[in-house]
């Protein structure tokens, strides 16, 4: 049966999307299918920036250590980057500009400047090795790469086809000096950029090995952002009706990477429309998070589920006033059910929440919040209104009846357009009627709540980071001593899941676990390197197809680990 909160969500969403209202709906055609879109949405992310940075120009937007900047100041800085990119570096509409850096004010200014110059913000994973960065740069044919010193150092001596420009953190006019110039490029581009132009590329690790570049146009990114804004407006209306509306500026702690979709869309981009202050912390630390939550009167927290749990059980939590923080959200991985109640018990004034979305859906999918989440803590919630159409499909792409397990599939105007230069993977990702096939197996219950039960793709999700088992296996096979290997995920209380591996060496060859891990760290990002590795004394078991029998390998070697 629908809860009172369910009824309120539907009632208020229907009201704010009605004709003549702020979130009035219209229809657009994507992949040959008509689907809802926002009638009054800005035509591009750049128009979105321009409107809300002007409307909120005097409000604090970024807090980054000693740096505090308003929306107006951030727009002003980004317009300098846009002009510098266009006039000094020759960036034109549609050019891919890579961004490889840790979270900072200047990451945000650079992202905005790339789009405001007409470029495509190509978000390179800041944890990648030099080899992985070079692969991502060349895959999406970046004309220019903006990198901070640590990422630039990783690329030193590694071949790639892009021009590399090194920028630093700190004051934007100083750190971004190599791409800084005064001029009118940003305002001129407002007349040239539209919904069909290329906006972003984010990288996604699927089951097929190397990362793929998921590209989106401005319509997709704006729609994903505005779908979140619409949901926030709905919740604000509900709180207002109950007399619980916040009395301080909306604010959020940024503890997730901005190069991931959770950091980019619902956290960063949504904040412009909300007038939300973003407080950056370059590296996760639960004690520092508590201090910032209290000192900055932060109203919203999102991170991988582990983060809110670490805050909830922190021995010094009671020393900090966290009363303004009403939501402790998790995304990027499943949250253990027992953590849900612990978080609610720890924060009497707030609620845990969980979001489900993918890089390919621009972060939009489903959400479970407040008392609904407490009632169904193992569900990722209802499909996100008003834009998401969710279906459970069988292997032939046909819808399955309610309660049956199949592939979770999402259709909306927010979805990405495809994988860069990979038509085969793009075609395989969509059903004939335009649903993106997520690779997750699940079902919808009688109240339209989604339950994820398994994964169809051969990937591991470690603390919100997708890891392709095949990619790690290929890295292990690159060692000349390795004859056979198998990589799989193991449950972990801290990260949700961690990569593990079993390997067998060629006759006459010897390779220790420590030496293999050291070899892997040179070629793949540290988070992909298996932290649990077994060396087999005999060949690995095989299937009838002569492929390594991964299930049997995992059952045999991980028995004690799984039992613990």
VEXDREN-2710 file (C-alpha; in Angstrom, 1 decimal):
% VEXDREN-2710
k/r/px/py/pz
1/UNK/0.0/0.0/0.0
2/UNK/1.3/3.5/-0.8
3/UNK/2.5/5.4/2.3
4/UNK/1.4/8.9/3.2
5/UNK/4.7/10.2/1.9
6/UNK/4.2/8.3/-1.4
7/UNK/0.8/10.0/-1.8
8/UNK/2.3/13.4/-1.0
9/UNK/5.1/12.9/-3.5
10/UNK/2.6/12.1/-6.3
11/UNK/0.3/14.9/-5.3
12/UNK/2.9/17.6/-5.2
13/UNK/4.7/16.4/-8.3
14/UNK/1.5/16.5/-10.2
15/UNK/0.9/20.0/-9.0
16/UNK/4.3/21.4/-9.9
17/UNK/4.3/19.8/-13.4
18/UNK/0.8/21.0/-14.3
19/UNK/0.3/23.4/-17.3
20/UNK/1.5/26.9/-16.4
21/UNK/3.7/25.7/-13.5
22/UNK/7.5/25.9/-13.2
23/UNK/8.1/22.3/-14.1
24/UNK/5.4/22.0/-16.8
25/UNK/6.0/19.0/-19.1
26/UNK/6.1/18.7/-22.9
27/UNK/7.2/15.9/-25.1
28/UNK/10.4/15.3/-27.1
29/UNK/11.5/12.4/-29.3
30/UNK/14.6/10.4/-28.4
31/UNK/15.5/7.1/-30.1
32/UNK/12.2/7.3/-32.0
33/UNK/10.2/7.3/-28.8
34/UNK/8.2/10.3/-27.4
35/UNK/9.0/11.0/-23.8
36/UNK/8.4/13.8/-21.3
37/UNK/10.7/16.8/-20.9
38/UNK/10.5/20.1/-19.1
39/UNK/8.9/22.8/-21.2
40/UNK/10.7/25.7/-19.5
41/UNK/14.1/24.1/-19.0
42/UNK/17.1/26.2/-20.1
43/UNK/18.3/25.3/-23.7
44/UNK/21.8/24.4/-22.4
45/UNK/23.9/24.0/-19.3
46/UNK/25.5/27.3/-20.2
47/UNK/22.2/29.1/-20.2
48/UNK/21.4/27.4/-16.9
49/UNK/24.7/28.7/-15.4
50/UNK/24.0/32.2/-16.7
51/UNK/20.5/32.4/-15.3
52/UNK/21.1/31.1/-11.8
53/UNK/24.5/32.7/-11.3
54/UNK/22.9/36.0/-12.0
55/UNK/19.8/35.3/-9.9
56/UNK/22.0/34.2/-6.9
57/UNK/25.0/36.3/-7.7
58/UNK/25.5/37.6/-4.1
59/UNK/25.0/34.3/-2.4
60/UNK/28.0/32.1/-1.3
61/UNK/28.5/29.2/-3.6
62/UNK/31.9/27.7/-2.9
63/UNK/33.8/27.2/0.3
64/UNK/37.2/25.6/-0.3
65/UNK/39.5/26.0/2.7
66/UNK/40.2/29.7/2.8
67/UNK/38.5/30.4/-0.5
68/UNK/34.9/31.6/-0.4
69/UNK/33.2/32.7/-3.6
70/UNK/29.7/33.7/-4.6
71/UNK/27.8/32.5/-7.6
72/UNK/28.5/35.7/-9.4
73/UNK/32.2/35.5/-8.7
74/UNK/32.3/31.9/-10.0
75/UNK/30.6/32.9/-13.2
76/UNK/33.1/35.8/-13.6
77/UNK/36.0/33.4/-13.1
78/UNK/34.6/30.8/-15.5
79/UNK/34.0/33.4/-18.2
80/UNK/37.8/34.2/-18.1
81/UNK/38.5/30.5/-18.6
82/UNK/36.1/30.3/-21.4
83/UNK/37.7/33.2/-23.2
84/UNK/41.2/31.8/-22.6
85/UNK/40.3/28.4/-23.9
86/UNK/38.8/29.9/-27.1
87/UNK/41.4/32.6/-27.8
88/UNK/44.6/31.2/-26.4
89/UNK/44.0/27.5/-27.1
90/UNK/41.6/27.5/-30.0
91/UNK/38.8/25.6/-28.4
92/UNK/35.7/25.5/-30.7
93/UNK/32.2/24.2/-30.2
94/UNK/32.2/20.4/-29.8
95/UNK/35.9/20.0/-29.0
96/UNK/36.6/17.6/-26.2
97/UNK/38.5/19.2/-23.3
98/UNK/39.8/16.7/-20.7
99/UNK/39.7/17.6/-17.0
100/UNK/42.0/15.6/-14.7
101/UNK/42.2/17.0/-11.2
102/UNK/41.1/16.6/-7.6
103/UNK/38.0/18.4/-6.4
104/UNK/38.6/22.1/-6.0
105/UNK/37.2/25.5/-6.8
106/UNK/39.3/25.5/-9.9
107/UNK/37.9/22.1/-11.0
108/UNK/34.5/23.7/-10.9
109/UNK/35.6/26.9/-12.7
110/UNK/37.4/24.8/-15.4
111/UNK/34.3/22.6/-15.9
112/UNK/32.1/25.7/-16.3
113/UNK/34.6/27.4/-18.6
114/UNK/34.9/24.4/-20.9
115/UNK/31.1/24.4/-21.5
116/UNK/30.9/28.2/-21.7
117/UNK/33.5/28.1/-24.5
118/UNK/31.3/25.6/-26.3
119/UNK/33.6/22.6/-25.5
120/UNK/32.6/19.2/-24.2
121/UNK/33.7/18.6/-20.6
122/UNK/35.4/15.3/-20.7
123/UNK/35.8/14.2/-17.1
124/UNK/38.9/12.0/-16.6
125/UNK/39.0/9.8/-13.5
126/UNK/41.4/11.5/-11.1
127/UNK/42.5/8.2/-9.6
128/UNK/43.7/6.7/-12.9
129/UNK/47.3/5.9/-13.6
130/UNK/49.2/7.7/-16.4
131/UNK/48.4/4.8/-18.8
132/UNK/44.7/4.9/-18.0
133/UNK/44.6/8.7/-18.3
134/UNK/46.3/8.5/-21.8
135/UNK/43.8/5.8/-22.9
136/UNK/40.8/8.0/-21.8
137/UNK/42.3/11.1/-23.5
138/UNK/42.9/9.3/-26.8
139/UNK/39.6/7.4/-26.7
140/UNK/37.6/10.6/-26.8
141/UNK/40.0/12.5/-29.0
142/UNK/40.6/15.3/-26.5
143/UNK/42.0/18.4/-28.2
144/UNK/43.2/19.8/-24.9
145/UNK/43.6/18.4/-21.4
146/UNK/43.6/20.5/-18.2
147/UNK/45.4/18.7/-15.4
148/UNK/46.6/19.6/-12.0
149/UNK/50.3/18.8/-11.1
150/UNK/49.8/15.3/-9.7
151/UNK/47.8/14.1/-12.7
152/UNK/50.2/15.8/-15.1
153/UNK/53.1/14.1/-13.4
154/UNK/51.4/10.7/-14.0
155/UNK/51.2/11.6/-17.7
156/UNK/54.9/12.5/-17.9
157/UNK/56.5/10.3/-20.4
158/UNK/53.3/8.6/-21.4
159/UNK/52.2/9.0/-25.0
160/UNK/48.9/10.6/-25.8
161/UNK/47.6/12.8/-28.7
162/UNK/46.4/15.8/-26.7
163/UNK/47.9/19.1/-25.7
164/UNK/48.4/19.2/-22.0
165/UNK/48.0/22.3/-19.9
166/UNK/48.8/22.2/-16.2
167/UNK/46.8/24.3/-13.8
168/UNK/46.9/24.5/-10.0
169/UNK/44.4/24.9/-7.2
170/UNK/43.9/28.1/-5.1
171/UNK/42.8/31.5/-6.3
172/UNK/41.3/31.0/-9.8
173/UNK/43.1/33.9/-11.5
174/UNK/46.4/32.4/-10.4
175/UNK/45.9/28.7/-10.5
176/UNK/44.1/28.9/-13.9
177/UNK/46.5/31.5/-15.3
178/UNK/47.4/29.3/-18.4
179/UNK/43.8/29.5/-19.5
180/UNK/42.8/32.9/-18.2
181/UNK/41.9/35.8/-20.4
182/UNK/39.3/38.6/-20.2
183/UNK/36.7/38.7/-23.0
184/UNK/33.2/38.0/-24.2
185/UNK/33.3/34.4/-25.4
186/UNK/30.9/33.1/-22.8
187/UNK/28.2/35.7/-23.6
188/UNK/28.7/35.2/-27.4
189/UNK/28.3/31.4/-27.0
190/UNK/24.9/31.8/-25.4
191/UNK/23.6/32.5/-28.9
192/UNK/25.3/29.4/-30.4
193/UNK/24.9/26.5/-27.9
194/UNK/21.6/24.6/-27.9
195/UNK/20.1/21.4/-26.5
196/UNK/21.5/19.1/-29.3
197/UNK/25.1/20.2/-28.8
198/UNK/27.6/17.9/-27.1
199/UNK/28.0/18.7/-23.4
200/UNK/29.8/16.0/-21.4
201/UNK/31.7/12.7/-21.6
202/UNK/32.0/10.6/-18.4
203/UNK/33.8/7.3/-18.3
204/UNK/32.1/4.1/-17.3
205/UNK/33.6/0.7/-16.5
206/UNK/31.4/-2.1/-17.8
207/UNK/31.8/-5.8/-18.2
208/UNK/33.8/-5.6/-21.4
209/UNK/37.1/-4.4/-20.1
210/UNK/38.4/-0.9/-20.8
211/UNK/36.4/2.2/-19.8
212/UNK/33.9/3.6/-22.3
213/UNK/33.2/7.3/-22.9
214/UNK/29.4/8.0/-22.3
215/UNK/28.5/11.2/-24.1
216/UNK/25.5/13.4/-23.5
217/UNK/24.1/16.5/-25.1
218/UNK/22.9/19.6/-23.3
219/UNK/19.3/18.4/-23.3
220/UNK/20.3/15.2/-21.4
221/UNK/22.4/16.9/-18.8
222/UNK/19.9/19.8/-18.2
223/UNK/17.0/17.3/-18.0
224/UNK/18.9/15.1/-15.5
225/UNK/19.7/18.2/-13.4
226/UNK/16.2/19.7/-13.6
227/UNK/14.6/16.3/-12.6
228/UNK/16.6/16.5/-9.4
229/UNK/15.6/20.2/-8.9
230/UNK/11.9/19.3/-9.4
231/UNK/12.2/16.6/-6.8
232/UNK/13.9/19.0/-4.4
233/UNK/11.1/21.6/-5.0
234/UNK/8.6/18.9/-4.2
235/UNK/10.3/18.0/-0.9
236/UNK/10.6/21.7/0.0
237/UNK/6.8/22.2/-0.6
238/UNK/6.1/19.2/1.6
239/UNK/8.4/20.6/4.4
240/UNK/6.7/24.0/4.1
241/UNK/3.3/22.4/4.5
242/UNK/4.5/20.8/7.7
243/UNK/6.2/23.8/9.0
244/UNK/9.6/22.2/8.8
245/UNK/11.2/24.2/5.9
246/UNK/14.9/25.0/6.5
247/UNK/15.7/28.4/7.8
248/UNK/19.4/28.6/6.6
249/UNK/20.9/28.6/3.1
250/UNK/20.8/25.1/1.5
251/UNK/24.3/23.6/1.7
252/UNK/26.1/20.4/1.0
253/UNK/29.4/18.8/1.8
254/UNK/31.3/17.7/-1.3
255/UNK/33.0/14.4/-0.3
256/UNK/32.6/12.5/-3.5
257/UNK/34.6/13.0/-6.8
258/UNK/33.1/15.6/-9.1
259/UNK/34.3/13.5/-12.1
260/UNK/31.6/10.9/-11.2
261/UNK/28.0/11.5/-12.1
262/UNK/26.8/11.6/-8.4
263/UNK/29.2/14.5/-7.8
264/UNK/28.5/16.2/-11.1
265/UNK/24.7/16.2/-11.5
266/UNK/22.7/15.9/-8.3
267/UNK/25.3/17.5/-6.2
268/UNK/27.2/20.2/-8.2
269/UNK/24.9/21.1/-11.1
270/UNK/21.7/21.0/-9.1
271/UNK/23.1/23.5/-6.6
272/UNK/22.9/26.4/-9.1
273/UNK/19.1/26.3/-9.2
274/UNK/18.8/25.7/-5.4
275/UNK/21.3/28.5/-4.5
276/UNK/23.1/25.8/-2.5
277/UNK/26.5/26.4/-0.9
278/UNK/29.0/23.7/-1.7
279/UNK/31.7/23.0/1.0
280/UNK/34.7/21.1/-0.5
281/UNK/36.9/18.7/1.3
282/UNK/39.7/17.3/-0.9
283/UNK/40.1/14.0/0.9
284/UNK/37.6/12.0/3.0
285/UNK/38.1/12.3/6.8
286/UNK/35.1/11.6/9.1
287/UNK/36.4/14.0/11.8
288/UNK/36.9/16.8/9.4
289/UNK/33.5/16.1/7.9
290/UNK/31.9/16.5/11.3
291/UNK/33.6/19.8/11.8
292/UNK/32.5/21.2/8.5
293/UNK/28.9/19.9/8.9
294/UNK/28.7/21.9/12.2
295/UNK/30.7/25.0/11.3
296/UNK/29.1/25.6/7.9
297/UNK/25.6/24.6/9.1
298/UNK/25.4/22.0/6.3
299/UNK/21.9/20.8/5.4
300/UNK/22.6/17.9/3.1
301/UNK/25.2/15.2/3.0
302/UNK/25.8/12.7/0.2
303/UNK/28.5/10.1/-0.2
304/UNK/29.1/6.5/-0.7
305/UNK/27.0/4.7/2.0
306/UNK/30.1/4.1/4.1
307/UNK/30.6/7.8/4.7
308/UNK/27.4/8.6/6.5
309/UNK/27.8/5.4/8.5
310/UNK/31.3/6.6/9.6
311/UNK/29.8/9.9/10.7
312/UNK/26.9/8.1/12.6
313/UNK/29.3/5.9/14.6
314/UNK/32.1/8.4/15.1
315/UNK/33.1/8.5/18.8
316/UNK/33.1/12.4/18.8
317/UNK/29.8/12.8/17.0
318/UNK/28.0/14.2/20.0
319/UNK/30.5/17.1/20.3
320/UNK/29.2/18.6/17.0
321/UNK/25.8/20.3/16.3
322/UNK/24.5/18.6/13.2
323/UNK/20.9/19.7/13.7
324/UNK/20.7/21.6/10.4
325/UNK/21.6/18.4/8.3
326/UNK/18.3/16.9/7.4
327/UNK/19.5/14.3/4.9
328/UNK/22.3/11.7/4.9
329/UNK/22.2/10.3/1.4
330/UNK/24.1/7.4/-0.1
331/UNK/24.7/6.5/-3.7
332/UNK/27.0/4.5/-5.9
333/UNK/26.7/1.3/-3.9
334/UNK/24.2/-0.6/-1.8
335/UNK/23.9/0.4/1.9
336/UNK/23.8/-2.5/4.4
337/UNK/20.3/-2.7/5.9
338/UNK/21.5/-2.6/9.5
339/UNK/23.2/0.8/8.7
340/UNK/19.9/2.4/7.9
341/UNK/18.5/2.3/11.4
342/UNK/21.8/3.2/13.0
343/UNK/22.0/6.4/10.9
344/UNK/18.4/7.4/11.8
345/UNK/19.1/6.7/15.5
346/UNK/22.3/8.8/15.3
347/UNK/20.6/11.8/13.7
348/UNK/17.3/12.6/15.3
349/UNK/16.7/15.6/13.2
350/UNK/17.6/13.9/9.9
351/UNK/16.9/10.9/7.7
352/UNK/19.0/8.5/5.7
353/UNK/18.3/8.4/2.0
354/UNK/19.4/6.3/-1.0
355/UNK/19.7/7.2/-4.7
356/UNK/20.0/4.9/-7.7
357/UNK/21.3/6.2/-11.0
358/UNK/24.1/5.5/-13.5
359/UNK/26.6/7.4/-15.5
360/UNK/24.6/6.6/-18.6
361/UNK/21.4/8.0/-17.1
362/UNK/23.0/11.2/-15.9
363/UNK/22.5/10.0/-12.3
364/UNK/18.7/9.8/-12.6
365/UNK/16.9/6.6/-11.7
366/UNK/15.2/5.9/-8.4
367/UNK/15.3/7.2/-4.8
368/UNK/14.2/6.1/-1.4
369/UNK/14.0/8.6/1.4
370/UNK/12.8/9.4/5.0
371/UNK/10.2/7.1/6.5
372/UNK/9.8/5.2/3.2
373/UNK/13.5/4.2/3.4
374/UNK/13.0/3.1/7.0
375/UNK/10.1/0.9/6.0
376/UNK/11.8/-0.6/2.9
377/UNK/15.5/-0.3/3.7
378/UNK/16.5/-2.9/1.1
379/UNK/14.9/-1.0/-1.8
380/UNK/16.3/1.8/-3.9
381/UNK/12.9/3.4/-4.0
382/UNK/10.5/4.5/-6.6
383/UNK/11.4/5.6/-10.2
384/UNK/12.3/9.3/-10.1
385/UNK/9.4/11.4/-11.1
386/UNK/8.5/13.1/-13.4
387/UNK/10.9/12.0/-16.2
388/UNK/11.9/8.4/-15.4
389/UNK/10.1/5.5/-17.1
390/UNK/11.5/2.3/-15.5
391/UNK/10.8/-1.2/-16.7
392/UNK/12.1/-4.7/-15.9
393/UNK/13.0/-6.4/-19.2
394/UNK/13.7/-10.0/-20.1
395/UNK/16.7/-11.1/-22.3
396/UNK/14.6/-10.3/-25.4
397/UNK/13.8/-6.7/-24.2
398/UNK/10.2/-7.5/-23.3
399/UNK/8.6/-6.1/-20.1
400/UNK/8.2/-8.6/-17.3
401/UNK/5.3/-8.7/-14.9
402/UNK/5.5/-7.0/-11.5
403/UNK/7.5/-9.0/-9.0
404/UNK/9.5/-10.9/-11.6
405/UNK/13.3/-10.5/-11.7
406/UNK/14.8/-9.2/-14.9
407/UNK/17.1/-6.4/-16.1
408/UNK/16.4/-3.0/-14.6
409/UNK/16.0/-0.7/-17.6
410/UNK/15.5/3.1/-17.7
411/UNK/14.0/5.3/-20.4
412/UNK/14.2/9.1/-20.1
413/UNK/15.3/12.2/-21.9
414/UNK/18.1/12.4/-19.3
415/UNK/19.8/9.3/-20.8
416/UNK/23.2/9.6/-22.5
417/UNK/23.4/9.4/-26.3
418/UNK/26.0/6.7/-26.6
419/UNK/29.5/5.5/-26.1
420/UNK/32.1/7.5/-28.0
421/UNK/33.2/5.8/-31.2
422/UNK/31.6/2.5/-30.1
423/UNK/28.4/1.9/-32.0
424/UNK/28.3/-1.8/-31.1
425/UNK/28.3/-1.1/-27.4
426/UNK/25.8/1.7/-27.8
427/UNK/23.4/-0.5/-29.7
428/UNK/23.7/-3.3/-27.1
429/UNK/23.0/-0.8/-24.3
430/UNK/19.5/0.0/-25.5
431/UNK/16.3/-2.0/-26.1
432/UNK/14.5/-1.6/-29.4
433/UNK/12.0/0.9/-27.7
434/UNK/14.7/3.1/-26.1
435/UNK/15.3/1.7/-22.6
436/UNK/18.8/1.8/-21.3
437/UNK/19.7/-1.7/-20.0
438/UNK/21.5/-1.1/-16.7
439/UNK/23.1/-4.5/-16.2
440/UNK/21.4/-4.8/-12.8
441/UNK/18.9/-7.5/-12.1
442/UNK/15.9/-6.5/-10.0
443/UNK/12.1/-6.3/-9.6
444/UNK/9.4/-3.8/-8.9
445/UNK/7.0/-4.5/-6.0
446/UNK/3.3/-3.7/-5.8
447/UNK/4.1/-0.1/-4.8
448/UNK/6.5/0.4/-7.7
449/UNK/9.6/0.2/-5.4
450/UNK/12.7/-1.1/-7.1
451/UNK/14.7/-4.0/-5.5
452/UNK/18.2/-4.8/-6.9
453/UNK/19.0/-8.5/-6.4
454/UNK/22.1/-9.2/-8.5
455/UNK/24.3/-7.9/-11.3
456/UNK/24.2/-9.1/-14.8
457/UNK/27.5/-7.4/-15.8
458/UNK/30.8/-8.8/-14.6
459/UNK/31.7/-5.7/-12.5
460/UNK/32.6/-4.9/-8.9
461/UNK/31.4/-1.8/-7.2
462/UNK/34.0/-0.7/-4.6
463/UNK/32.9/2.3/-2.6
464/UNK/31.0/3.7/-5.6
465/UNK/33.8/3.0/-8.2
466/UNK/32.9/0.5/-10.9
467/UNK/35.7/-2.0/-11.6
468/UNK/35.6/-4.3/-14.7
469/UNK/36.7/-7.8/-13.7
470/UNK/37.9/-8.3/-17.3
471/UNK/40.1/-5.2/-17.2
472/UNK/41.8/-6.4/-14.0
473/UNK/42.2/-9.9/-15.4
474/UNK/43.9/-8.4/-18.5
475/UNK/46.3/-6.4/-16.3
476/UNK/47.2/-9.6/-14.4
477/UNK/47.7/-11.6/-17.6
478/UNK/50.1/-8.9/-18.7
479/UNK/52.6/-10.2/-16.2
480/UNK/54.8/-12.8/-18.0
481/UNK/54.7/-15.3/-15.1
482/UNK/50.9/-15.6/-15.1
483/UNK/49.2/-18.5/-16.9
484/UNK/45.7/-18.2/-15.6
485/UNK/43.7/-15.9/-13.4
486/UNK/40.2/-15.0/-12.2
487/UNK/38.9/-11.8/-10.6
488/UNK/35.7/-11.4/-8.7
489/UNK/34.1/-9.3/-5.9
490/UNK/34.0/-10.1/-2.2
491/UNK/31.6/-8.4/0.3
492/UNK/33.3/-5.8/2.5
493/UNK/31.8/-3.8/5.4
494/UNK/33.8/-0.6/4.6
495/UNK/33.6/-0.4/0.8
496/UNK/30.6/-2.7/0.1
497/UNK/32.6/-4.8/-2.2
498/UNK/36.3/-5.3/-3.0
499/UNK/38.2/-6.9/-5.9
500/UNK/39.8/-10.3/-5.2
501/UNK/41.9/-12.5/-7.5
502/UNK/43.3/-16.0/-7.9
503/UNK/46.2/-16.7/-10.2
504/UNK/48.3/-19.7/-11.4
505/UNK/51.8/-19.3/-12.9
506/UNK/53.5/-20.9/-15.9
507/UNK/55.6/-24.0/-15.2
508/UNK/59.0/-23.0/-13.8
509/UNK/57.8/-19.4/-13.0
510/UNK/57.4/-17.9/-9.6
511/UNK/55.5/-14.8/-8.6
512/UNK/54.6/-13.7/-5.1
513/UNK/51.3/-12.0/-4.3
514/UNK/53.2/-8.9/-3.2
515/UNK/55.1/-8.7/-6.4
516/UNK/51.9/-9.1/-8.5
517/UNK/50.2/-6.3/-6.6
518/UNK/53.3/-4.0/-7.1
519/UNK/53.2/-4.8/-10.8
520/UNK/49.5/-4.0/-11.0
521/UNK/49.9/-0.6/-9.3
522/UNK/52.1/0.5/-12.1
523/UNK/49.4/-0.2/-14.7
524/UNK/45.9/0.2/-13.1
525/UNK/44.5/2.6/-10.6
526/UNK/45.0/1.6/-6.9
527/UNK/41.3/1.1/-6.3
528/UNK/41.3/-1.6/-9.0
529/UNK/44.2/-3.6/-7.5
530/UNK/42.8/-6.7/-5.7
531/UNK/43.5/-6.4/-2.0
532/UNK/42.8/-10.1/-1.5
533/UNK/44.8/-12.5/-3.8
534/UNK/45.4/-16.2/-3.7
535/UNK/48.1/-18.1/-5.6
536/UNK/46.8/-21.4/-6.9
537/UNK/49.1/-24.5/-6.9
538/UNK/47.2/-26.0/-9.8
539/UNK/45.3/-25.0/-12.9
540/UNK/42.0/-23.2/-12.3
541/UNK/38.7/-25.2/-12.8
542/UNK/37.1/-24.9/-16.3
543/UNK/33.7/-24.8/-17.8
544/UNK/32.7/-26.9/-20.7
545/UNK/33.6/-24.0/-23.0
546/UNK/37.1/-24.1/-21.5
547/UNK/36.7/-20.7/-19.9
548/UNK/37.8/-20.4/-16.2
549/UNK/34.8/-21.4/-14.0
550/UNK/34.7/-18.2/-11.9
551/UNK/31.9/-19.4/-9.6
552/UNK/33.8/-22.5/-8.6
553/UNK/37.1/-20.5/-8.2
554/UNK/35.3/-18.0/-5.9
555/UNK/33.6/-20.8/-3.9
556/UNK/36.8/-22.7/-3.4
557/UNK/39.2/-19.9/-2.6
558/UNK/37.0/-17.4/-0.9
559/UNK/35.2/-19.9/1.4
560/UNK/36.8/-18.7/4.6
561/UNK/36.6/-15.1/3.7
562/UNK/32.8/-15.4/2.8
563/UNK/32.1/-17.3/6.0
564/UNK/33.8/-14.5/8.1
END
